[in-house]
Amino acid sequence: MAKKKKNKKKAMQVWKLYQVSGGKAERKNKFCSKCGSGVFLAKHKDRETCGKCGFTSFNK
């Protein structure tokens, strides 16, 4: 039997979720209202989505 190839996972780029200004780190994305702090909403063209619970808020 042939050996299976392992897929390499891409490292999460946490530094893209924060912006440093005046010595303080500010969050760029919103937190999920269901999961609480620490879980960011992903920004899409027409919506913001939580990757953990699936919560979606649509933008107009």
Number of C-alpha atoms within 10 A of each C-alpha: 3 4 5 6 6 6 6 6 6 6 6 7 7 7 8 10 14 13 11 10 8 6 6 9 11 12 13 11 15 16 16 23 12 12 14 9 10 9 17 21 21 16 13 10 7 9 13 20 17 20 13 12 11 13 14 14 14 10 9 5
